[in-house]
Every structure is written in C-alpha cells, then in structure tokens.
Amino acid sequence: MDTTVINSEEQRQLVPMSSLSQEKNSNEEDTIIVTSETNDSMENETPKKIKEKLFILRLCSNLKQNLTSLQRPHLSDSTLRLIFLLLIALIGLTSFTIALIMGSTIVQFKHQCPLYASFTFQTFITSESNWTVKIIPLTEKFSSQSTCDFCTFYNVFTFIYCIMTGFFFILFNGDQRIVATNDQCLIIPWFPISAILGIFSLINASILTNGFLKFCSTVTSNDVRVISCTQLNHLFFEQYPHVSSFFSYMLCAIISSWIQLTFFIGIITILTIRLGSSLDWNHEKRKKPSINIVMKSIEQT
C-alpha cells in the first residue's frame, strides 16, 4: 500500500515538471519568433532610415546654401575692387596734402616743430586785421623735431604705399598676358599692412589735433584780445616772417588726417569681406566633392 501511494505521489510531482518544460520550450520558441520578427522589421526599416538621412542631408545642404547666399554682400567682387582703388587714391591724396602742409610748416618755423609749442609774446597792433607778435626768446619752447617728422614721413610712406597698391592691383587685374592670376594673392599681405597703417593714421590724426590745440591755447591764453584760433591767420610772427594762414593750413591737415583714417577703415573692411569670401569659396569648393561622395555612397547602399 505504501509503494502505490509513493508512486502516485511521484506521478503527481512529475506532471508539473513536464508542463514546466513545455512552457519553457514554448517561451523559447516565442522569443525566437519575436527576435526574428524584430530582425525582419529592422531590415525593413533600414532603407527607410537611409532615405530619411539622405533627405535630412539634402535639406541641411540646401539650407546652408540659402544662408550663405543671404550672408554674401550684394556688391560684386569687381565693385569692391573699384571701391578699394578709389579709397586708395583718396588716401594718397590726403597723405600728399598732409605731408606738404607739415613740410612747409616746418620750413616756415625755421626747421622747428610748432606742434605742442608753448611761449609768451608781445602783441603790437599794426592794423585792425593784422597783428604783429614778438615771441620772447627765453620762453620759447617748441616740441621735439621727431613729432613733426613722424607726421611728415608717415604720410610720405603712405603716399608711396598707395602708388604701389594701385599699381599692383591694376596689374594683377589687367592684362592676363602679364600676370596670369587675379588679386586674391595680394589680399593676405595687404591686409596686415593696411591695418598697421590705419593704426598709424589714428596716431597721426591725434598728434596733429592735440598739437595744434596746444599751440592755439598758448596763443589765446597769453592775450585776451585773441579769442579764437581763427585769429591765428591774422597774426604776423616777427621772428618767423614766412608764417602765413597757419590756422587754415593746419585745419586742412587735421581734417585730411581724420578723413584718411575713415578711408583706412573702409579699406580694411573691404579687404576683410574679400578675404572672408575667398576663404568661404575655397572651403565650399573643397567640401562639395566630399558631400557628393557621401551622398552617392548613401544612395548606393
């Protein structure tokens, strides 16, 4: 009796084990079926994803082309070149004017620099329009000669720079039989030179303005009858008889120096635009073949 009971109990215990094994097998089959279905779905989705990536790449490239076309200036390269040459000619004209005025002023003051000069003087009224001024020698103090030499020789060098720049830029864009390239190769060396000369132009304008204002304040503070700097045109310096229309000439030099600075800012801006456009053009030219290769490889896959 005991043995039968045990056997029946063993049979009862064996039944759930067999069912569990069947369930495991069914679960494994289900997982295999699920993984196979997911693999099939991935294989079906890969061409869709490739098409989506290709569409995104084309959309990005078109968007970039539209943005770059909007960022490009409306002025063409030839127009910028003509404006550049016009500004170079105007800088040459202003530098020649300033150098001529400063050179003649130094000669009129017997090779002394009147900028930042300080002195006391006696005024003798000869007529209502012209006054004779006698400077007291012990109080006479002119500035260093290097101050006026900088304003003179800087403008002489700038004038030579303008002639060379106009010659090279016209030569490199003129007869292709002489030079078989354009002026793109001149932009890189001319950019730092123009920037340095622009800084010197600011220094030159500041020296001329402050130096003349110091000279003017010396004259107006010494005599109550001299109210403004415009009256310098009516003063006759006894020790320097060749000085005439000093205010008019110095005003012309000061205005020309500040105009010259604005022209230099325009030249640096044009060179920056042309340099950036040339670099962008070279970058796009190098990048287009790589983009085409990637697009072709994606389309082939």
C-alpha positions as CSV (number, residue, x, y, z in Angstrom):
1,M,0.0,0.0,0.0
2,D,2.8,2.3,0.8
3,T,4.5,1.8,-2.5
4,T,1.5,2.6,-4.5
5,V,1.0,5.7,-2.6
6,I,4.5,6.8,-3.2
7,N,4.3,6.1,-6.9
8,S,1.1,8.1,-7.2
9,E,2.8,10.9,-5.4
10,E,5.8,10.7,-7.7
11,Q,3.5,10.8,-10.7
12,R,1.8,13.9,-9.2
13,Q,5.1,15.5,-8.8
14,L,6.3,14.6,-12.3
15,V,3.3,16.2,-14.0
16,P,4.0,19.8,-13.3
17,M,7.7,19.4,-14.2
18,S,6.8,18.2,-17.7
19,S,4.4,21.1,-18.1
20,L,7.1,23.5,-17.0
21,S,9.5,22.1,-19.6
22,Q,6.8,22.5,-22.2
23,E,6.2,26.1,-21.1
24,K,10.0,26.8,-21.3
25,N,10.2,25.4,-24.8
26,S,7.1,27.5,-25.9
27,N,8.7,30.6,-24.3
28,E,12.0,30.0,-26.2
29,E,10.1,29.5,-29.4
30,D,8.2,32.7,-28.8
31,T,11.4,34.6,-28.1
32,I,12.9,33.2,-31.3
33,I,9.8,34.2,-33.2
34,V,9.9,37.7,-31.7
35,T,13.6,38.2,-32.4
36,S,13.2,37.0,-35.9
37,E,10.3,39.4,-36.3
38,T,12.3,42.3,-34.9
39,N,15.2,41.5,-37.2
40,D,12.8,41.4,-40.2
41,S,11.4,44.8,-39.1
42,M,14.9,46.2,-38.7
43,E,15.8,45.0,-42.2
44,N,12.6,46.6,-43.5
45,E,13.3,49.8,-41.6
46,T,16.9,50.3,-42.8
47,P,16.1,51.6,-46.2
48,K,13.6,54.0,-44.7
49,K,16.2,55.3,-42.3
50,I,18.7,55.7,-45.2
51,K,16.1,57.7,-47.1
52,E,15.4,59.8,-44.1
53,K,19.1,60.5,-43.6
54,L,19.5,61.3,-47.2
55,F,16.6,63.7,-47.1
56,I,18.0,65.4,-43.9
57,L,21.4,65.8,-45.6
58,R,19.9,67.4,-48.7
59,L,17.7,69.7,-46.6
60,C,20.7,70.8,-44.5
61,S,22.8,71.4,-47.6
62,N,20.0,73.5,-49.2
63,L,19.5,75.4,-46.0
64,K,23.2,76.2,-45.8
65,Q,23.3,77.3,-49.4
66,N,20.4,79.6,-48.8
67,L,22.0,81.1,-45.6
68,T,25.4,81.7,-47.3
69,S,23.6,83.4,-50.3
70,L,21.9,85.7,-47.8
71,Q,25.1,86.5,-46.0
72,R,27.0,87.4,-49.1
73,P,27.2,91.1,-49.8
74,H,25.2,92.5,-52.7
75,L,28.4,94.1,-54.1
76,S,30.3,92.0,-56.5
77,D,34.0,91.3,-56.3
78,S,34.7,93.8,-59.2
79,T,32.7,96.5,-57.5
80,L,34.6,96.0,-54.2
81,R,37.8,96.2,-56.2
82,L,36.9,99.5,-57.7
83,I,35.8,101.0,-54.4
84,F,39.1,99.8,-52.9
85,L,41.1,101.5,-55.6
86,L,39.1,104.7,-55.2
87,L,39.8,104.7,-51.5
88,I,43.5,104.1,-52.1
89,A,43.5,107.1,-54.5
90,L,41.8,109.3,-51.8
91,I,44.2,108.2,-49.1
92,G,47.1,109.0,-51.4
93,L,45.6,112.5,-52.0
94,T,45.1,113.2,-48.3
95,S,48.6,111.9,-47.3
96,F,50.2,114.1,-50.0
97,T,48.3,117.1,-48.7
98,I,49.3,116.5,-45.1
99,A,52.9,115.8,-45.9
100,L,53.1,119.0,-48.0
101,I,51.5,121.1,-45.2
102,M,53.7,119.7,-42.5
103,G,56.9,120.1,-44.5
104,S,56.1,123.7,-45.4
105,T,55.2,124.5,-41.8
106,I,58.5,123.2,-40.5
107,V,60.3,125.3,-43.1
108,Q,58.3,128.4,-42.1
109,F,59.2,128.0,-38.4
110,K,62.9,127.7,-39.3
111,H,63.0,123.8,-39.0
112,Q,61.2,123.8,-35.7
113,C,58.1,121.9,-34.8
114,P,55.2,124.2,-33.8
115,L,53.1,121.4,-32.5
116,Y,52.7,121.4,-28.7
117,A,54.7,124.7,-28.6
118,S,54.5,127.0,-25.6
119,F,55.7,130.6,-25.4
120,T,54.8,134.1,-24.3
121,F,54.7,137.0,-26.7
122,Q,54.0,140.7,-27.0
123,T,51.3,142.0,-29.4
124,F,51.7,145.1,-31.5
125,I,48.6,146.2,-33.3
126,T,49.5,147.5,-36.7
127,S,46.0,147.4,-38.2
128,E,42.6,146.1,-37.4
129,S,43.1,142.9,-39.4
130,N,46.8,142.1,-38.8
131,W,48.7,142.0,-35.5
132,T,52.4,141.7,-35.1
133,V,53.5,139.2,-32.5
134,K,57.0,139.2,-30.9
135,I,57.9,136.0,-29.1
136,I,60.0,136.3,-26.0
137,P,63.1,134.1,-26.8
138,L,63.6,132.8,-23.2
139,T,60.0,131.5,-23.0
140,E,60.1,129.9,-26.5
141,K,59.7,126.1,-26.3
142,F,59.0,124.0,-29.3
143,S,58.3,120.3,-29.3
144,S,60.7,117.6,-30.4
145,Q,61.5,117.6,-34.1
146,S,60.6,113.9,-34.3
147,T,56.9,114.8,-33.6
148,C,56.6,116.7,-36.9
149,D,58.9,114.2,-38.6
150,F,56.5,111.4,-37.8
151,C,53.6,113.3,-39.3
152,T,55.6,114.2,-42.4
153,F,57.4,110.9,-43.2
154,Y,54.4,108.7,-42.2
155,N,52.3,110.5,-44.9
156,V,55.2,110.2,-47.4
157,F,55.4,106.5,-46.8
158,T,51.6,106.2,-47.1
159,F,51.6,108.1,-50.4
160,I,54.2,105.6,-51.7
161,Y,52.1,102.7,-50.4
162,C,49.1,104.0,-52.3
163,I,51.0,104.2,-55.5
164,M,52.4,100.7,-55.1
165,T,49.0,99.3,-54.1
166,G,47.2,100.9,-57.1
167,F,50.0,99.6,-59.4
168,F,49.9,96.0,-58.2
169,F,46.1,95.7,-58.0
170,I,45.7,97.2,-61.5
171,L,48.5,95.0,-62.9
172,F,47.0,91.8,-61.3
173,N,43.6,92.5,-62.8
174,G,44.6,94.0,-66.1
175,D,46.4,92.2,-68.9
176,Q,46.3,88.4,-68.3
177,R,49.3,88.0,-70.5
178,I,51.5,89.8,-67.9
179,V,50.1,88.1,-64.8
180,A,48.0,85.0,-65.2
181,T,46.3,85.3,-61.8
182,N,44.0,87.8,-60.0
183,D,44.5,89.9,-56.9
184,Q,43.4,87.3,-54.4
185,C,47.1,86.6,-53.6
186,L,47.6,90.3,-52.7
187,I,44.8,90.4,-50.1
188,I,46.6,88.4,-47.4
189,P,49.8,90.5,-47.3
190,W,48.0,93.8,-47.9
191,F,45.5,93.2,-45.0
192,P,48.1,93.5,-42.1
193,I,49.9,96.3,-43.9
194,S,46.7,98.3,-44.2
195,A,45.8,97.6,-40.5
196,I,49.2,98.8,-39.3
197,L,48.9,102.0,-41.4
198,G,45.4,102.5,-40.1
199,I,46.7,102.5,-36.5
200,F,49.5,104.9,-37.5
201,S,46.8,107.1,-39.2
202,L,45.0,107.3,-35.9
203,I,48.2,108.3,-34.1
204,N,48.9,110.9,-36.8
205,A,45.5,112.5,-36.6
206,S,45.7,112.6,-32.8
207,I,49.2,114.2,-32.8
208,L,48.1,116.9,-35.3
209,T,44.9,117.7,-33.4
210,N,46.3,117.8,-29.9
211,G,49.5,119.5,-31.0
212,F,47.6,122.3,-32.8
213,L,45.2,122.7,-29.9
214,K,48.1,123.1,-27.6
215,F,49.7,125.8,-29.8
216,C,46.3,127.6,-30.1
217,S,45.7,127.5,-26.3
218,T,49.2,129.0,-25.8
219,V,48.2,132.0,-28.0
220,T,44.7,132.5,-26.7
221,S,45.8,132.3,-23.0
222,N,48.5,134.8,-23.4
223,D,46.5,137.7,-24.9
224,V,42.9,138.5,-24.0
225,R,42.3,140.0,-27.4
226,V,42.9,136.7,-29.1
227,I,39.6,135.0,-28.6
228,S,39.6,132.0,-31.0
229,C,42.1,130.0,-33.1
230,T,40.8,131.5,-36.3
231,Q,42.6,134.7,-35.4
232,L,45.9,132.9,-36.0
233,N,45.5,133.8,-39.6
234,H,45.8,137.5,-38.7
235,L,48.9,137.1,-36.6
236,F,52.3,138.1,-38.0
237,F,55.2,136.5,-36.1
238,E,58.1,138.8,-36.1
239,Q,60.7,136.1,-35.7
240,Y,59.0,133.9,-38.4
241,P,58.0,136.2,-41.2
242,H,57.2,133.4,-43.6
243,V,54.4,132.0,-41.5
244,S,51.0,132.8,-43.1
245,S,47.5,131.4,-42.8
246,F,48.7,129.0,-40.2
247,F,45.2,128.2,-38.9
248,S,43.8,127.4,-42.4
249,Y,46.6,125.1,-43.3
250,M,46.6,123.2,-40.0
251,L,42.8,122.9,-40.1
252,C,43.1,121.4,-43.6
253,A,45.8,118.9,-42.4
254,I,43.7,117.9,-39.4
255,I,40.5,117.3,-41.4
256,S,42.5,115.4,-44.0
257,S,44.1,113.2,-41.3
258,W,40.7,112.2,-39.9
259,I,39.2,111.6,-43.3
260,Q,42.3,109.5,-44.1
261,L,41.5,107.4,-41.0
262,T,37.9,106.7,-42.2
263,F,39.3,105.7,-45.7
264,F,41.6,103.2,-44.0
265,I,38.6,101.8,-42.1
266,G,36.8,101.4,-45.4
267,I,39.9,99.6,-47.0
268,I,40.2,97.2,-44.0
269,T,36.5,96.4,-44.2
270,I,36.7,95.7,-48.0
271,L,39.8,93.5,-47.5
272,T,38.1,91.6,-44.7
273,I,35.0,91.0,-46.9
274,R,37.1,89.8,-49.8
275,L,39.3,87.7,-47.6
276,G,36.3,86.0,-46.0
277,S,34.5,85.4,-49.3
278,S,37.7,83.9,-50.8
279,L,38.2,81.6,-47.9
280,D,34.5,80.5,-47.9
281,W,34.6,79.9,-51.6
282,N,37.7,77.7,-51.3
283,H,36.2,75.9,-48.3
284,E,33.0,75.2,-50.3
285,K,34.9,74.1,-53.3
286,R,36.8,71.6,-51.2
287,K,33.7,70.4,-49.3
288,K,31.4,69.9,-52.3
289,P,33.3,66.7,-53.6
290,S,33.2,65.2,-50.2
291,I,29.5,65.8,-49.8
292,N,28.8,64.4,-53.2
293,I,30.8,61.2,-52.4
294,V,28.8,60.7,-49.1
295,M,25.5,61.2,-51.0
296,K,26.5,58.7,-53.7
297,S,27.6,56.1,-51.1
298,I,24.3,56.5,-49.2
299,E,22.3,56.2,-52.4
300,Q,24.2,53.1,-53.4
301,T,23.5,51.4,-50.1
